[in-house]
Amino acid sequence: MNINFEFRNIEQKQFFYSKYRNSCFSSGFGSGKTYVGCQKQFFMQCTYPGYISLFARQTYKDLKSTTMKTYLKICPEDFIEKHSEIEGITVLKNGSRNY
């Protein structure tokens, strides 16, 4: 699979390619934190079948309206085996999951 992500700024690119186990991308409103975080998770899920991710926000409303909406824009629909807002899970066809 060929994934060609474009980055809005150098900080997004640095975060995406960071090789540290734990990395942080902290910046102001509208800087692309959610988008690059979703890009990175999707990349990891495609690279490592069975990869498990947890997306969290302060409120469910914010999670649904921003983070999951962004992730579902990045992830092609034909990669998704199951998506349930009720259960709070997205399962990709390679066994990777988002909670």
N, CA, C and O of each residue as an XYZ file, in Angstrom:
396
protein
N       0.835     -1.168      0.000
C       0.000      0.000      0.000
C       0.890      1.245      0.000
O       1.868      1.313      0.744
N       0.552      2.209     -0.821
C       1.299      3.443     -0.912
C       0.523      4.549     -0.208
O      -0.559      4.938     -0.647
N       1.084      5.047      0.883
C       0.454      6.129      1.634
C       1.279      7.383      1.412
O       2.479      7.397      1.684
N       0.647      8.424      0.926
C       1.337      9.677      0.668
C       0.681     10.775      1.494
O      -0.289     11.397      1.061
N       1.218     11.007      2.686
C       0.682     12.049      3.547
C       1.394     13.364      3.265
O       2.599     13.395      3.014
N       0.640     14.431      3.309
C       1.222     15.763      3.201
C       1.096     16.430      4.562
O       0.115     16.234      5.279
N       2.098     17.214      4.902
C       2.126     17.864      6.206
C       1.993     19.371      6.044
O       2.556     19.962      5.123
N       1.245     19.979      6.945
C       0.984     21.414      6.906
C       2.181     22.217      7.394
O       2.402     23.346      6.956
N       2.953     21.625      8.307
C       4.110     22.332      8.862
C       5.179     21.320      9.279
O       4.925     20.116      9.313
N       6.361     21.815      9.591
C       7.497     20.955      9.941
C       7.237     20.189     11.241
O       7.709     19.063     11.400
N       6.494     20.790     12.166
C       6.207     20.116     13.444
C       5.359     18.862     13.230
O       5.577     17.848     13.893
N       4.395     18.925     12.312
C       3.606     17.727     11.997
C       4.507     16.622     11.450
O       4.399     15.465     11.855
N       5.383     16.983     10.543
C       6.283     16.006      9.930
C       7.204     15.384     10.977
O       7.421     14.172     10.973
N       7.741     16.202     11.866
C       8.621     15.696     12.922
C       7.875     14.739     13.846
O       8.410     13.698     14.226
N       6.644     15.087     14.208
C       5.843     14.217     15.064
C       5.552     12.890     14.366
O       5.692     11.826     14.967
N       5.149     12.954     13.103
C       4.792     11.749     12.358
C       5.972     10.790     12.272
O       5.798      9.586     12.461
N       7.152     11.292     11.995
C       8.333     10.440     11.811
C       9.121     10.184     13.092
O      10.175      9.549     13.039
N       8.646     10.655     14.230
C       9.332     10.426     15.499
C       9.436      8.932     15.774
O       8.463      8.194     15.619
N      10.617      8.496     16.181
C      10.845      7.081     16.472
C      10.769      6.768     17.967
O      10.990      5.632     18.385
N      10.455      7.784     18.760
C      10.329      7.563     20.198
C       9.045      6.808     20.501
O       8.026      7.009     19.840
N       9.098      5.947     21.491
C       7.910      5.183     21.880
C       6.775      6.111     22.302
O       5.622      5.907     21.922
N       7.106      7.119     23.080
C       6.135      8.108     23.522
C       6.526      9.462     22.930
O       7.658      9.919     23.092
N       5.593     10.084     22.256
C       5.872     11.402     21.697
C       4.671     12.314     21.953
O       3.542     11.851     22.115
N       4.938     13.596     21.985
C       3.899     14.583     22.291
C       3.905     15.664     21.221
O       4.959     16.159     20.820
N       2.715     16.017     20.771
C       2.578     17.135     19.843
C       1.627     18.117     20.503
O       0.413     17.910     20.520
N       2.186     19.180     21.040
C       1.409     20.163     21.775
C       1.540     21.512     21.087
O       2.647     22.015     20.895
N       0.415     22.089     20.721
C       0.433     23.408     20.094
C      -0.965     24.000     20.125
O      -1.874     23.420     20.720
N      -1.141     25.135     19.496
C      -2.389     25.875     19.558
C      -3.512     25.292     18.719
O      -3.326     24.331     17.973
N      -4.670     25.892     18.859
C      -5.873     25.502     18.141
C      -5.648     25.608     16.629
O      -5.110     26.602     16.141
N      -6.065     24.575     15.901
C      -5.984     24.607     14.441
C      -4.614     24.300     13.859
O      -4.376     24.557     12.679
N      -3.708     23.752     14.666
C      -2.355     23.487     14.175
C      -2.204     22.109     13.538
O      -1.133     21.778     13.029
N      -3.254     21.311     13.561
C      -3.211     20.003     12.906
C      -2.833     18.838     13.803
O      -2.425     17.788     13.306
N      -2.958     18.999     15.113
C      -2.606     17.920     16.041
C      -3.466     16.684     15.816
O      -2.945     15.572     15.728
N      -4.766     16.868     15.723
C      -5.678     15.744     15.521
C      -5.396     15.054     14.195
O      -5.350     13.825     14.128
N      -5.208     15.830     13.154
C      -5.009     15.258     11.827
C      -3.737     14.412     11.763
O      -3.777     13.276     11.291
N      -2.618     14.949     12.230
C      -1.365     14.188     12.154
C      -1.389     13.000     13.122
O      -0.781     11.967     12.843
N      -2.077     13.137     14.244
C      -2.216     11.995     15.159
C      -2.997     10.861     14.517
O      -2.638      9.693     14.664
N      -4.066     11.203     13.804
C      -4.850     10.192     13.094
C      -4.060      9.585     11.948
O      -4.162      8.384     11.696
N      -3.270     10.400     11.244
C      -2.420      9.886     10.171
C      -1.443      8.855     10.723
O      -1.265      7.781     10.148
N      -0.816      9.193     11.841
C       0.187      8.308     12.434
C      -0.452      6.993     12.901
O       0.116      5.920     12.693
N      -1.614      7.075     13.522
C      -2.278      5.858     13.984
C      -2.684      4.978     12.808
O      -2.510      3.761     12.857
N      -3.215      5.573     11.764
C      -3.598      4.800     10.590
C      -2.377      4.132      9.962
O      -2.441      2.965      9.575
N      -1.274      4.858      9.859
C      -0.036      4.296      9.322
C       0.428      3.101     10.156
O       0.782      2.059      9.604
N       0.428      3.250     11.476
C       0.859      2.162     12.367
C      -0.076      0.959     12.237
O       0.380     -0.185     12.238
N      -1.361      1.209     12.127
C      -2.325      0.114     11.998
C      -2.152     -0.634     10.684
O      -2.345     -1.849     10.635
N      -1.798      0.063      9.638
C      -1.558     -0.602      8.342
C      -0.236     -1.352      8.334
O      -0.121     -2.408      7.712
N       0.763     -0.811      9.024
C       2.090     -1.413      9.059
C       2.126     -2.655      9.945
O       2.808     -3.629      9.626
N       1.394     -2.621     11.054
C       1.410     -3.713     12.034
C      -0.010     -4.252     12.229
O      -0.755     -3.726     13.056
N      -0.395     -5.288     11.487
C      -1.732     -5.878     11.655
C      -1.974     -6.256     13.121
O      -1.085     -6.774     13.797
N      -3.173     -5.990     13.588
C      -3.521     -6.279     14.980
C      -3.150     -5.151     15.938
O      -3.310     -5.301     17.150
N      -2.666     -4.041     15.427
C      -2.268     -2.891     16.237
C      -3.500     -2.321     16.943
O      -4.562     -2.188     16.334
N      -3.356     -1.988     18.214
C      -4.479     -1.467     18.994
C      -4.202     -0.020     19.388
O      -3.134      0.299     19.912
N      -5.176      0.848     19.130
C      -5.066      2.274     19.462
C      -6.220      2.697     20.352
O      -7.315      2.138     20.290
N      -5.956      3.678     21.168
C      -6.996      4.280     21.989
C      -7.036      5.760     21.674
O      -6.036      6.462     21.820
N      -8.196      6.235     21.240
C      -8.402      7.665     21.031
C      -9.203      8.172     22.210
O     -10.231      7.594     22.563
N      -8.735      9.255     22.826
C      -9.436      9.805     23.988
C      -9.530     11.320     23.879
O      -8.623     11.981     23.373
N     -10.626     11.847     24.357
C     -10.845     13.284     24.448
C     -11.528     13.561     25.775
O     -11.987     12.638     26.447
N     -11.595     14.811     26.147
C     -12.219     15.192     27.415
C     -13.698     14.782     27.441
O     -14.202     14.324     28.467
N     -14.389     14.953     26.301
C     -15.801     14.580     26.238
C     -16.057     13.712     25.010
O     -15.344     13.807     24.011
N     -17.078     12.867     25.096
C     -17.452     12.015     23.963
C     -17.863     12.855     22.760
O     -17.568     12.506     21.617
N     -18.545     13.964     23.025
C     -18.989     14.853     21.949
C     -17.788     15.340     21.126
O     -17.845     15.351     19.896
N     -16.706     15.741     21.796
C     -15.496     16.190     21.098
C     -14.827     15.036     20.350
O     -14.344     15.211     19.231
N     -14.802     13.882     20.960
C     -14.207     12.711     20.300
C     -14.935     12.394     19.003
O     -14.312     12.163     17.967
N     -16.243     12.386     19.074
C     -17.065     12.041     17.911
C     -16.995     13.117     16.828
O     -16.896     12.802     15.642
N     -17.047     14.381     17.233
C     -17.143     15.460     16.246
C     -15.799     15.862     15.645
O     -15.768     16.490     14.587
N     -14.702     15.519     16.286
C     -13.396     15.902     15.731
C     -12.517     14.693     15.438
O     -12.238     14.396     14.277
N     -12.086     14.006     16.466
C     -11.083     12.959     16.310
C     -11.561     11.809     15.428
O     -10.889     11.467     14.455
N     -12.686     11.214     15.740
C     -13.147     10.079     14.936
C     -13.571     10.524     13.545
O     -13.393      9.783     12.579
N     -14.121     11.705     13.430
C     -14.496     12.236     12.121
C     -13.244     12.391     11.245
O     -13.264     12.052     10.061
N     -12.176     12.895     11.824
C     -10.913     13.052     11.101
C     -10.329     11.687     10.736
O      -9.893     11.486      9.603
N     -10.317     10.753     11.682
C      -9.770      9.421     11.407
C     -10.525      8.754     10.257
O      -9.906      8.149      9.381
N     -11.828      8.857     10.254
C     -12.625      8.214      9.209
C     -12.429      8.883      7.845
O     -12.676      8.252      6.817
N     -11.992     10.143      7.813
C     -11.636     10.792      6.547
C     -10.324     10.235      6.003
O     -10.158     10.091      4.792
N      -9.399      9.924      6.896
C      -8.071      9.434      6.508
C      -8.123      7.966      6.104
O      -7.504      7.568      5.117
N      -8.854      7.169      6.859
C      -8.918      5.727      6.630
C      -9.894      5.414      5.492
O     -11.078      5.738      5.593
N      -9.414      4.791      4.414
C     -10.330      4.433      3.320
C     -11.418      3.469      3.809
O     -11.146      2.549      4.580
N     -12.627      3.693      3.356
C     -13.773      2.894      3.805
C     -13.579      1.399      3.561
O     -14.054      0.580      4.348
N     -12.897      1.040      2.495
C     -12.721     -0.384      2.194
C     -11.703     -1.064      3.113
O     -11.521     -2.278      3.009
N     -11.036     -0.335      4.004
C     -10.135     -0.920      4.999
C     -10.897     -1.310      6.268
O     -10.393     -2.080      7.085
N     -12.114     -0.776      6.431
C     -12.859     -0.958      7.677
C     -13.713     -2.215      7.631
O     -14.533     -2.401      6.732
N     -13.499     -3.074      8.622
C     -14.309     -4.285      8.789
C     -15.585     -3.951      9.560
O     -16.679     -4.398      9.214
N     -15.410     -3.139     10.631
C     -16.547     -2.814     11.503
C     -16.303     -1.456     12.148
O     -15.197     -1.149     12.593
N     -17.356     -0.657     12.189
C     -17.307      0.628     12.898
C     -18.610      0.775     13.669
O     -19.692      0.740     13.082
N     -18.507      0.939     14.980
C     -19.697      1.081     15.816
C     -19.505      2.217     16.806
O     -18.666      2.139     17.703
N     -20.293      3.273     16.635
C     -20.244      4.368     17.603
C     -20.816      3.933     18.945
O     -20.383      4.412     19.993
N     -21.787      3.027     18.915
C     -22.399      2.523     20.155
C     -21.360      1.788     20.999
O     -21.257      2.026     22.203
N     -20.587      0.894     20.371
C     -19.561      0.131     21.084
C     -18.267      0.920     21.249
O     -17.422      0.559     22.068
N     -18.105      1.993     20.478
C     -16.890      2.795     20.546
C     -15.682      2.072     19.974
O     -14.594      2.127     20.547
N     -15.866      1.393     18.846
C     -14.777      0.608     18.263
C     -14.791      0.712     16.739
O     -15.846      0.786     16.109
N     -13.600      0.715     16.174
C     -13.416      0.594     14.737
C     -12.410     -0.528     14.530
O     -11.320     -0.500     15.101
N     -12.769     -1.510     13.723
C     -11.890     -2.643     13.440
C     -11.548     -2.626     11.957
O     -12.432     -2.583     11.101
N     -10.263     -2.658     11.670
C      -9.827     -2.719     10.278
C      -9.770     -4.171      9.818
O      -9.754     -5.088     10.639
N      -9.739     -4.373      8.520
C      -9.744     -5.730      7.966
C      -8.493     -6.526      8.329
O      -8.515     -7.755      8.275
N      -7.401     -5.850      8.699
C      -6.189     -6.563      9.110
C      -6.150     -6.855     10.602
O      -5.134     -7.323     11.117
N      -7.255     -6.581     11.305
C      -7.355     -6.884     12.730
C      -6.957     -5.734     13.649
O      -7.121     -5.842     14.864
N      -6.439     -4.637     13.100
C      -6.115     -3.467     13.931
C      -7.410     -2.841     14.441
O      -8.450     -2.911     13.787
N      -7.324     -2.223     15.630
C      -8.533     -1.678     16.259
C      -8.281     -0.312     16.885
O      -7.182      0.011     17.334
N      -9.352      0.469     16.890
C      -9.401      1.738     17.629
C     -10.470      1.611     18.694
O     -11.564      1.108     18.439
N     -10.147      2.064     19.871
C     -11.135      2.148     20.943
C     -11.311      3.587     21.325
O     -12.102      3.897     22.216
